[in-house]
Amino acid sequence: MTKIFNSPADFSDDQFEGFLDIYSDRLRGVAGGAVALRTGVPQVAVVIGGGSGHYPAFAGLVGTGFATGAVVGNIFTSPSAAQVYSVAKAANQGLGVVLSFGNYAGDNMNFGIAAEHLRKEGIDTRIVVVTDDIASSDDEEKRRGIAGDFTVFKVMGAAAAAGLDLDGVERAGRSANQATRTLGVAFSGCTMPGADKPLFEVPEGHLGLGLGIHGEPGISDEAMPTASALSEMLVEKLLKSVPIGAGKKVGVVLNGLGTTKYEELFLLWAPVAKRLRNAGLELVDVEVGELVTSLDMGGTSLTLMWLDEELEAFWKADAYTPAYRKQAAPVAALEAFGQAGAEAEQETAAAPTFSEASAQLAASVVAGLEIMAATLHQHEQRLGEIDAVAGDGDHGRGMVKGIDAALQAATSASDGGAGAAWVLQRAGQAWAEKAGGTSGVLWGAALEAAGTSLENDRSRYSPRDYVAAAHAFADAILELGRATIGDKTLVDAMLPFTESLAGSVAGGRDFAAAWQGAAAVATEQATATAALSPKLGRARPLAAKSVGTPDAGATSLALLVTALASLPTPALLS
């Protein structure tokens, strides 16, 4: 359990402040993460990232021969698109950028959005997604990225340091990912800062086979074996997933997840090495230690990367980072930039003109966000517990982080004199930027779309305008998330709510009554998601464990629309 912290909510930011101070001789902080000090020779920028809680991944791998920059999100939560954009802009040296991360929905969304922004500015940006976890899916494209992050990042960093162009670095990264396979086991769950119990528990005398690195439990519980039997379990399952055309040389990582002692890893390595060699494999530059962790989780994972001549050269190449050093001679001539410069510039647009009706509605928007904030703070723990059954347990915390940022931005915009559309747009942008993760992307985009639909120059607003805003909210989530009814997501509550609201208003029902009726429908449908099996997101690999528990996203949406029914109707319809 994490003992050293001030505020649990600020754990990620506070630890990063200390990290930057310690390693100021080799990297510098920028908005959203860190970039390496340059060696004077421009190269392709390899920008990695994800949530905190995995050190030395990701920030600990920034340096010569490895990553050019790392984006640092909240614990187990994807960094926002704004953070990714900021770090990539600072890391870019004029030769293009490769963004790389583990295969999780929030990371795919946020890194993807940032890549589009970078490309629009003329920065050639590629994406290499790590998909090494054989336990999460038989389909390589659907696999999670776990400790294989390390091997893929290492290869691309070495390729960039060797002077390969953007095409070459991207190709090397994809080659490394296709050659990498990982399987992990958990002995105990991890505990979030400030929490009084772990996100999951492993039954006494068992291990969880097929763990994730975001606090997800194993896919199945198995009786705890001896070290020899554990080595057999890991090696045999990995060797059943050998890449097509693989040779006999492998780069190897035996990884600790957070509290498994180095001595235990050394003990386990002996039978693992024997089994790998008996299988005819040549072991190249073995790494045993904590390289991709999950806070204080007890557990270990075995990663194999089958090497061709090029991958072997990059795997063995020198590197110098805060947490990882492989070098023949000290790195010299680091180009110091100082701590203050080269952050991505943020343009601040002026609020557009607005009508009196829009100003009145802006006050209701802020009041509504205040109600949402109170609701989410009240139910934060419950939402986290629901999410932890088959996910990473961060939904409650992420939603609270998002609504707090949205409320602050909306209040500031309203106090500064802005209409409803602008206030809601600013709230959505702040939610997406600060919350991160899948829910951060979806709620941020949805609120911004709802604001855009309202417009600032209306002389009055009718119930049909609010229905249009609800449709815009839903359309944004559908477009980004690609979920449908039955996938066990917030869509299962959102679409019935929107359809009920639209139908009641079209039928002439009083808007307040229409909203209350639609909220009841959303609550009913959110509860019904307990019977569903997830088809998208982090819960999908743990579908069986999810059945019987409602979806966290659908639950939070139902709680919010129900609470918003208390918003005074005269203010809403002014």
C-alpha positions as CSV (number, residue, x, y, z in Angstrom):
1,M,0.0,0.0,0.0
2,T,1.2,3.5,-0.9
3,K,2.0,5.3,2.4
4,I,3.8,8.5,1.3
5,F,1.5,11.1,-0.1
6,N,-0.1,14.5,0.6
7,S,-3.4,14.3,-1.2
8,P,-4.2,11.0,-3.0
9,A,-5.7,13.1,-5.9
10,D,-2.3,14.9,-6.3
11,F,-0.1,11.8,-6.0
12,S,0.8,11.6,-9.7
13,D,1.7,15.3,-10.0
14,D,3.6,15.4,-6.7
15,Q,5.8,12.4,-7.4
16,F,6.6,13.8,-10.9
17,E,7.8,17.0,-9.4
18,G,10.4,15.1,-7.3
19,F,11.4,12.9,-10.3
20,L,12.1,16.0,-12.5
21,D,14.3,17.5,-9.8
22,I,16.3,14.4,-9.4
23,Y,17.0,13.9,-13.1
24,S,17.3,17.5,-14.3
25,D,20.8,16.7,-15.6
26,R,19.3,14.5,-18.4
27,L,15.7,15.6,-19.0
28,R,13.4,18.5,-18.5
29,G,9.7,18.9,-17.7
30,V,7.2,20.2,-20.1
31,A,3.4,20.5,-19.9
32,G,2.2,16.9,-19.6
33,G,5.5,15.0,-19.2
34,A,9.2,15.2,-19.8
35,V,11.6,15.3,-22.8
36,A,15.3,14.3,-23.0
37,L,18.0,16.9,-23.2
38,R,19.4,16.7,-26.8
39,T,22.8,15.4,-27.8
40,G,23.1,17.9,-30.6
41,V,22.3,15.6,-33.5
42,P,18.6,15.8,-34.6
43,Q,16.7,12.5,-34.6
44,V,13.2,11.2,-35.0
45,A,11.3,11.8,-31.7
46,V,10.0,8.7,-30.0
47,V,7.3,9.8,-27.6
48,I,5.9,7.1,-25.2
49,G,3.4,7.3,-22.5
50,G,0.4,6.2,-20.5
51,G,-0.8,6.5,-16.9
52,S,1.4,6.8,-13.8
53,G,2.0,3.9,-11.5
54,H,4.2,1.9,-13.9
55,Y,7.6,3.3,-13.1
56,P,10.2,3.0,-14.6
57,A,7.7,3.1,-17.5
58,F,7.2,5.6,-18.8
59,A,9.2,8.7,-17.6
60,G,12.1,6.6,-16.4
61,L,12.8,5.5,-19.9
62,V,13.4,9.0,-21.3
63,G,17.0,9.5,-22.4
64,T,19.7,8.8,-24.9
65,G,19.1,5.6,-26.9
66,F,15.6,5.2,-25.6
67,A,12.5,7.5,-25.6
68,T,12.8,11.2,-26.6
69,G,9.8,12.1,-24.4
70,A,7.2,10.6,-22.1
71,V,3.6,11.7,-21.5
72,V,2.5,11.2,-17.9
73,G,-1.2,10.7,-17.1
74,N,-2.9,10.2,-13.8
75,I,-2.5,6.8,-12.1
76,F,-3.6,4.1,-14.5
77,T,-5.3,6.7,-16.6
78,S,-4.5,7.7,-20.2
79,P,-2.9,11.2,-20.5
80,S,-5.1,13.7,-22.2
81,A,-4.7,14.6,-25.9
82,A,-3.5,18.1,-24.8
83,Q,-0.7,16.5,-22.7
84,V,0.3,14.2,-25.6
85,Y,0.4,17.1,-28.0
86,S,2.4,19.2,-25.6
87,V,5.1,16.6,-25.1
88,A,5.3,15.7,-28.8
89,K,5.7,19.3,-29.8
90,A,8.5,19.7,-27.3
91,A,10.2,16.5,-28.3
92,N,10.0,17.1,-32.1
93,Q,13.4,17.8,-33.7
94,G,12.1,18.4,-37.2
95,L,12.3,14.8,-38.4
96,G,8.9,13.6,-37.3
97,V,7.3,11.9,-34.3
98,V,6.4,8.3,-33.4
99,L,3.9,8.0,-30.6
100,S,3.8,4.6,-28.8
101,F,1.7,3.2,-26.0
102,G,-0.1,0.1,-24.7
103,N,-3.3,-1.0,-26.4
104,Y,-6.0,0.6,-24.2
105,A,-9.1,2.5,-25.4
106,G,-8.3,5.8,-23.6
107,D,-4.7,5.8,-24.9
108,N,-5.8,5.0,-28.4
109,M,-8.3,7.9,-28.4
110,N,-6.0,10.6,-26.8
111,F,-2.8,9.7,-28.6
112,G,-4.9,9.5,-31.8
113,I,-6.4,12.9,-31.3
114,A,-3.0,14.4,-30.6
115,A,-1.6,12.8,-33.7
116,E,-4.2,14.5,-35.8
117,H,-3.5,17.9,-34.3
118,L,0.2,17.4,-35.0
119,R,-0.3,16.3,-38.6
120,K,-2.5,19.4,-39.2
121,E,0.5,21.5,-38.1
122,G,2.7,19.8,-40.6
123,I,4.5,17.4,-38.1
124,D,4.6,13.9,-39.6
125,T,3.3,11.7,-36.8
126,R,3.1,7.9,-36.7
127,I,1.6,5.6,-34.1
128,V,2.9,2.2,-32.9
129,V,0.6,0.4,-30.5
130,V,2.0,-2.3,-28.3
131,T,0.0,-5.5,-28.2
132,D,2.1,-8.2,-26.5
133,D,-0.2,-9.7,-23.8
134,I,-1.1,-13.2,-25.1
135,A,-3.6,-13.7,-22.2
136,S,-5.9,-10.9,-23.2
137,S,-6.8,-12.1,-26.7
138,D,-6.0,-14.5,-29.5
139,D,-6.3,-11.6,-31.9
140,E,-3.0,-9.6,-31.9
141,E,-4.8,-6.3,-32.6
142,K,-7.0,-6.7,-29.5
143,R,-4.2,-7.6,-27.1
144,R,-3.3,-5.3,-24.2
145,G,0.2,-3.8,-24.1
146,I,2.0,-4.7,-20.8
147,A,5.7,-5.4,-20.2
148,G,6.3,-5.6,-24.0
149,D,6.1,-1.8,-23.9
150,F,9.7,-2.0,-22.8
151,T,11.1,-4.0,-25.7
152,V,9.2,-2.1,-28.3
153,F,10.2,1.3,-26.9
154,K,13.8,0.2,-26.6
155,V,14.0,-0.8,-30.2
156,M,12.5,2.4,-31.5
157,G,14.7,4.5,-29.3
158,A,17.8,2.8,-30.5
159,A,16.6,3.0,-34.1
160,A,16.1,6.8,-33.8
161,A,19.5,7.2,-32.1
162,A,21.1,5.2,-35.0
163,G,19.8,7.8,-37.4
164,L,16.9,6.0,-39.1
165,D,14.3,8.2,-40.7
166,L,10.7,8.3,-39.6
167,D,9.7,5.4,-41.8
168,G,12.6,3.3,-40.5
169,V,11.8,4.0,-36.8
170,E,8.1,3.2,-37.3
171,R,9.0,0.0,-39.2
172,A,11.4,-1.1,-36.5
173,G,8.7,-0.5,-33.8
174,R,6.1,-2.5,-35.6
175,S,8.6,-5.3,-36.2
176,A,9.5,-5.3,-32.5
177,N,5.8,-5.5,-31.5
178,Q,5.1,-8.3,-33.9
179,A,8.1,-10.2,-32.4
180,T,7.1,-9.7,-28.8
181,R,5.0,-11.9,-26.5
182,T,4.3,-11.5,-22.8
183,L,2.4,-13.5,-20.1
184,G,2.0,-12.3,-16.5
185,V,0.7,-13.6,-13.2
186,A,-0.5,-11.7,-10.1
187,F,0.1,-12.7,-6.5
188,S,-1.7,-9.8,-4.9
189,G,-3.6,-6.7,-6.0
190,C,-2.4,-3.1,-6.0
191,T,-3.8,-0.3,-3.8
192,M,-4.4,3.2,-5.0
193,P,-2.9,6.0,-2.9
194,G,-5.3,6.8,-0.1
195,A,-7.4,3.6,-0.6
196,D,-7.8,1.2,2.3
197,K,-7.9,-2.0,0.2
198,P,-6.5,-3.3,-3.1
199,L,-8.4,-3.1,-6.4
200,F,-8.6,-6.9,-6.3
201,E,-7.6,-9.8,-4.1
202,V,-6.1,-13.1,-5.2
203,P,-7.5,-16.1,-3.2
204,E,-5.2,-17.5,-0.6
205,G,-2.8,-20.1,-2.2
206,H,-3.6,-19.0,-5.7
207,L,-2.2,-16.6,-8.4
208,G,-4.1,-14.7,-11.1
209,L,-3.0,-15.8,-14.5
210,G,-3.1,-13.2,-17.3
211,L,-2.8,-9.9,-15.3
212,G,-3.1,-6.4,-16.6
213,I,-0.9,-3.5,-15.5
214,H,-3.8,-1.1,-14.5
215,G,-4.9,-3.0,-11.5
216,E,-6.9,-5.6,-13.4
217,P,-7.1,-9.0,-11.9
218,G,-5.9,-12.1,-13.7
219,I,-8.3,-13.7,-16.2
220,S,-8.3,-16.9,-14.2
221,D,-7.2,-18.0,-10.7
222,E,-4.8,-20.9,-10.5
223,A,-3.4,-22.8,-7.6
224,M,0.0,-21.3,-6.6
225,P,2.8,-23.4,-8.1
226,T,6.4,-23.8,-7.1
227,A,8.9,-21.6,-8.9
228,S,9.8,-24.5,-11.2
229,A,6.2,-25.1,-12.1
230,L,5.6,-21.4,-12.5
231,S,8.5,-21.2,-15.0
232,E,6.9,-24.1,-16.9
233,M,3.6,-22.3,-17.0
234,L,5.1,-19.1,-18.3
235,V,7.5,-20.6,-20.8
236,E,5.2,-23.2,-22.3
237,K,2.3,-20.8,-22.9
238,L,4.6,-18.3,-24.5
239,L,6.2,-20.9,-26.8
240,K,2.8,-21.8,-28.1
241,S,2.6,-18.2,-29.4
242,V,5.8,-18.0,-31.4
243,P,5.7,-15.4,-34.2
244,I,5.7,-16.7,-37.7
245,G,9.2,-17.0,-39.1
246,A,10.8,-16.5,-35.7
247,G,14.5,-17.5,-35.3
248,K,16.2,-18.8,-32.2
249,K,17.5,-15.6,-30.6
250,V,15.3,-13.9,-28.0
251,G,15.6,-10.7,-26.0
252,V,14.1,-11.6,-22.5
253,V,12.5,-9.5,-19.8
254,L,11.5,-11.1,-16.5
255,N,9.6,-8.3,-15.0
256,G,8.5,-7.5,-11.4
257,L,5.1,-5.8,-11.0
258,G,5.9,-3.8,-7.8
259,T,6.4,-5.8,-4.6
260,T,7.9,-9.0,-5.9
261,K,11.4,-9.0,-4.5
262,Y,14.4,-9.0,-6.8
263,E,15.6,-12.1,-5.0
264,E,12.4,-13.9,-6.0
265,L,12.8,-12.9,-9.6
266,F,16.4,-14.1,-9.5
267,L,15.2,-17.4,-8.1
268,L,12.5,-17.7,-10.8
269,W,15.0,-16.9,-13.5
270,A,17.0,-20.0,-13.0
271,P,14.3,-22.5,-14.1
272,V,13.0,-20.0,-16.7
273,A,16.5,-19.8,-18.3
274,K,16.9,-23.6,-18.3
275,R,13.5,-24.2,-20.0
276,L,14.2,-21.5,-22.6
277,R,17.6,-22.9,-23.4
278,N,16.3,-26.5,-23.5
279,A,13.8,-25.2,-26.1
280,G,16.8,-24.3,-28.3
281,L,16.6,-20.5,-27.7
282,E,19.7,-18.3,-27.5
283,L,19.1,-15.7,-24.8
284,V,20.3,-12.2,-25.6
285,D,20.9,-9.4,-23.0
286,V,18.5,-10.7,-20.4
287,E,16.8,-8.1,-18.2
288,V,15.5,-9.2,-14.8
289,G,13.9,-6.5,-12.5
290,E,11.2,-3.9,-12.3
291,L,10.7,-2.4,-15.7
292,V,6.9,-2.0,-16.1
293,T,5.2,-2.1,-12.8
294,S,1.7,-1.6,-11.4
295,L,2.1,0.4,-8.2
296,D,2.5,-2.2,-5.4
297,M,1.1,-5.2,-7.2
298,G,2.7,-8.5,-6.3
299,G,3.4,-10.5,-9.5
300,T,5.7,-11.1,-12.4
301,S,5.7,-11.3,-16.2
302,L,7.9,-13.0,-18.8
303,T,8.5,-11.2,-22.1
304,L,10.2,-12.7,-25.1
305,M,11.1,-10.7,-28.2
306,W,12.3,-13.0,-31.1
307,L,15.3,-11.2,-32.7
308,D,16.4,-10.8,-36.3
309,E,19.7,-9.1,-37.1
310,E,18.3,-5.6,-36.9
311,L,16.2,-6.1,-33.8
312,E,19.2,-7.7,-32.0
313,A,21.4,-4.7,-32.8
314,F,18.7,-2.3,-31.4
315,W,18.0,-4.4,-28.4
316,K,21.8,-4.5,-27.5
317,A,22.4,-0.8,-28.3
318,D,23.5,1.7,-25.6
319,A,21.0,3.6,-23.6
320,Y,21.1,6.1,-20.8
321,T,17.9,7.0,-18.9
322,P,17.0,7.7,-15.2
323,A,16.0,4.1,-14.7
324,Y,17.9,2.1,-17.4
325,R,21.5,2.3,-18.5
326,K,23.2,0.2,-21.1
327,Q,26.4,1.8,-22.4
328,A,30.0,1.3,-23.2
329,A,31.0,4.8,-22.3
330,P,29.4,7.8,-20.5
331,V,27.2,9.9,-22.7
332,A,28.7,13.4,-23.3
333,A,27.7,16.7,-24.6
334,L,24.1,16.9,-23.5
335,E,22.6,20.0,-24.8
336,A,20.9,21.8,-21.9
337,F,17.8,23.8,-22.9
338,G,16.7,25.0,-19.4
339,Q,13.5,24.2,-17.7
340,A,11.3,27.0,-19.0
341,G,11.2,26.9,-22.8
342,A,9.8,25.0,-25.7
343,E,6.4,24.1,-24.1
344,A,3.6,23.8,-26.6
345,E,1.9,27.2,-27.0
346,Q,-1.7,27.3,-26.0
347,E,-3.9,29.8,-27.8
348,T,-6.6,31.5,-25.7
349,A,-9.6,32.4,-27.8
350,A,-11.9,35.2,-26.7
351,A,-15.5,34.4,-25.9
352,P,-17.9,35.2,-28.7
353,T,-20.8,37.6,-28.3
354,F,-23.9,36.3,-26.7
355,S,-27.6,37.1,-26.1
356,E,-29.3,37.8,-22.8
357,A,-31.0,34.4,-23.1
358,S,-27.6,32.7,-23.5
359,A,-26.3,34.5,-20.5
360,Q,-29.2,33.4,-18.3
361,L,-28.7,29.8,-19.6
362,A,-25.0,30.0,-18.8
363,A,-25.9,30.4,-15.1
364,S,-28.0,27.2,-15.4
365,V,-25.1,25.4,-17.0
366,V,-22.9,26.3,-14.1
367,A,-25.6,25.2,-11.6
368,G,-26.0,22.0,-13.4
369,L,-22.2,21.3,-13.3
370,E,-22.3,22.0,-9.6
371,I,-25.0,19.4,-9.1
372,M,-22.9,16.9,-11.2
373,A,-19.8,17.6,-9.1
374,A,-21.6,17.0,-5.9
375,T,-23.1,13.7,-7.3
376,L,-19.8,12.4,-8.5
377,H,-17.9,13.2,-5.3
378,Q,-20.7,11.4,-3.4
379,H,-20.5,8.3,-5.5
380,E,-16.8,8.3,-6.4
381,Q,-15.9,5.2,-4.3
382,R,-18.9,3.2,-5.5
383,L,-18.1,3.9,-9.1
384,G,-14.5,2.9,-8.5
385,E,-15.6,-0.4,-6.9
386,I,-17.9,-1.2,-9.8
387,D,-15.1,-0.4,-12.3
388,A,-12.6,-2.5,-10.4
389,V,-14.6,-5.8,-10.9
390,A,-13.3,-6.1,-14.4
391,G,-11.4,-2.9,-15.1
392,D,-8.8,-0.7,-13.5
393,G,-11.0,0.9,-10.8
394,D,-10.3,4.5,-11.9
395,H,-13.8,5.5,-13.2
396,G,-14.9,7.3,-10.1
397,R,-11.7,9.1,-9.7
398,G,-11.5,10.0,-13.4
399,M,-15.0,11.4,-13.4
400,V,-14.4,13.5,-10.3
401,K,-11.2,14.8,-11.9
402,G,-13.1,15.7,-15.1
403,I,-16.1,17.4,-13.4
404,D,-13.9,19.4,-11.1
405,A,-12.0,20.7,-14.1
406,A,-15.1,21.3,-16.1
407,L,-16.8,23.2,-13.2
408,Q,-13.8,25.4,-12.7
409,A,-13.5,26.3,-16.4
410,A,-17.3,26.9,-16.7
411,T,-17.4,29.1,-13.6
412,S,-14.4,31.1,-14.9
413,A,-16.0,31.6,-18.3
414,S,-19.3,32.5,-16.9
415,D,-17.8,35.0,-14.4
416,G,-15.8,36.5,-17.2
417,G,-19.0,37.1,-19.2
418,A,-19.8,34.3,-21.7
419,G,-22.9,32.7,-23.1
420,A,-24.1,29.2,-22.4
421,A,-22.6,27.6,-25.5
422,W,-19.1,29.0,-24.8
423,V,-19.4,28.0,-21.1
424,L,-20.3,24.5,-21.9
425,Q,-17.6,24.2,-24.6
426,R,-14.9,25.4,-22.2
427,A,-16.2,22.9,-19.6
428,G,-15.9,20.0,-22.1
429,Q,-12.4,21.0,-23.2
430,A,-11.3,21.2,-19.5
431,W,-12.9,17.8,-18.8
432,A,-11.1,16.1,-21.7
433,E,-7.7,17.8,-20.8
434,K,-7.7,17.0,-17.1
435,A,-9.5,13.7,-16.8
436,G,-7.7,11.6,-19.4
437,G,-8.8,8.0,-20.0
438,T,-11.7,6.8,-22.1
439,S,-14.4,8.6,-20.1
440,G,-12.4,11.8,-20.2
441,V,-12.3,11.8,-23.9
442,L,-16.0,10.9,-24.3
443,W,-17.4,13.3,-21.7
444,G,-15.2,16.2,-22.8
445,A,-16.1,15.8,-26.5
446,A,-19.8,15.3,-25.6
447,L,-20.1,18.4,-23.5
448,E,-18.3,20.5,-26.1
449,A,-20.6,19.2,-28.8
450,A,-23.7,19.9,-26.7
451,G,-22.4,23.5,-26.2
452,T,-21.8,24.0,-29.9
453,S,-25.4,23.0,-30.7
454,L,-26.8,25.6,-28.3
455,E,-25.2,28.6,-30.0
456,N,-24.7,31.9,-28.2
457,D,-27.0,34.3,-30.1
458,R,-30.4,32.8,-29.6
459,S,-33.2,35.2,-28.3
460,R,-34.7,32.3,-26.5
461,Y,-34.2,28.6,-25.9
462,S,-37.0,26.0,-26.2
463,P,-37.2,22.4,-25.0
464,R,-36.4,21.3,-28.6
465,D,-33.1,23.1,-28.3
466,Y,-32.2,21.1,-25.2
467,V,-33.2,17.9,-27.0
468,A,-30.9,18.9,-29.9
469,A,-28.1,19.4,-27.4
470,A,-28.7,16.0,-25.9
471,H,-28.5,14.5,-29.4
472,A,-25.3,16.3,-30.0
473,F,-23.9,15.0,-26.7
474,A,-24.9,11.4,-27.7
475,D,-23.6,11.7,-31.3
476,A,-20.2,12.8,-30.1
477,I,-19.9,9.7,-27.8
478,L,-21.1,7.4,-30.5
479,E,-18.6,8.8,-33.1
480,L,-15.6,8.6,-30.7
481,G,-16.4,5.4,-28.8
482,R,-17.9,3.4,-31.6
483,A,-20.1,1.5,-29.1
484,T,-23.6,0.3,-29.7
485,I,-26.5,-0.8,-27.5
486,G,-25.5,-4.1,-25.8
487,D,-21.7,-3.5,-25.7
488,K,-22.0,-2.7,-21.9
489,T,-21.0,0.9,-22.0
490,L,-22.6,4.2,-21.1
491,V,-24.3,4.1,-24.5
492,D,-26.7,1.5,-23.0
493,A,-28.1,4.2,-20.7
494,M,-27.4,7.2,-22.8
495,L,-29.4,6.3,-26.0
496,P,-32.5,5.2,-24.1
497,F,-32.4,8.5,-22.1
498,T,-32.0,10.6,-25.3
499,E,-34.8,8.7,-27.1
500,S,-37.2,9.0,-24.2
501,L,-36.5,12.7,-23.7
502,A,-36.9,13.4,-27.4
503,G,-40.1,11.4,-27.6
504,S,-41.7,13.0,-24.6
505,V,-40.9,16.6,-25.8
506,A,-42.2,15.9,-29.3
507,G,-45.4,14.6,-27.7
508,G,-45.8,17.9,-25.9
509,R,-44.9,16.8,-22.3
510,D,-43.6,19.4,-19.9
511,F,-39.8,19.4,-20.1
512,A,-39.1,18.8,-16.5
513,A,-41.4,15.8,-16.5
514,A,-39.9,14.6,-19.7
515,W,-36.4,14.8,-18.2
516,Q,-37.5,13.0,-15.0
517,G,-39.0,10.2,-17.1
518,A,-36.0,9.9,-19.3
519,A,-33.7,9.8,-16.2
520,A,-35.8,6.9,-14.8
521,V,-35.3,5.1,-18.1
522,A,-31.6,5.7,-18.0
523,T,-31.4,4.3,-14.4
524,E,-33.4,1.2,-15.4
525,Q,-31.1,0.5,-18.4
526,A,-27.9,1.2,-16.4
527,T,-29.0,-1.4,-13.9
528,A,-29.8,-3.9,-16.7
529,T,-26.2,-3.7,-18.0
530,A,-25.3,-6.1,-15.1
531,A,-26.6,-8.9,-17.3
532,L,-24.4,-7.9,-20.2
533,S,-21.0,-9.1,-21.2
534,P,-18.6,-6.2,-22.3
535,K,-17.5,-6.1,-25.9
536,L,-15.3,-3.0,-25.7
537,G,-12.8,-1.4,-23.4
538,R,-10.6,-2.8,-20.6
539,A,-13.4,-5.0,-19.2
540,R,-13.6,-7.0,-22.4
541,P,-10.8,-9.5,-21.6
542,L,-12.5,-10.1,-18.2
543,A,-16.0,-10.4,-19.6
544,A,-17.0,-13.3,-17.4
545,K,-16.1,-11.5,-14.2
546,S,-18.1,-8.4,-15.4
547,V,-21.4,-10.3,-15.7
548,G,-23.5,-9.5,-12.6
549,T,-22.1,-6.0,-12.1
550,P,-23.5,-3.0,-13.9
551,D,-21.3,-0.9,-16.2
552,A,-19.6,2.0,-14.4
553,G,-20.0,4.4,-17.3
554,A,-23.7,3.7,-17.6
555,T,-24.2,3.9,-13.9
556,S,-22.5,7.3,-13.6
557,L,-24.5,8.7,-16.5
558,A,-27.8,7.5,-14.9
559,L,-26.7,9.1,-11.5
560,L,-26.0,12.4,-13.2
561,V,-29.1,12.7,-15.3
562,T,-31.2,11.8,-12.3
563,A,-29.5,14.4,-10.1
564,L,-29.9,17.1,-12.9
565,A,-33.7,16.6,-12.6
566,S,-33.4,18.8,-9.5
567,L,-32.2,21.8,-11.6
568,P,-34.9,24.4,-11.3
569,T,-37.1,24.4,-14.4
570,P,-37.6,28.2,-14.7
571,A,-33.8,28.7,-14.9
572,L,-33.4,25.9,-17.3
573,L,-36.1,27.2,-19.6
574,S,-35.4,31.0,-19.3
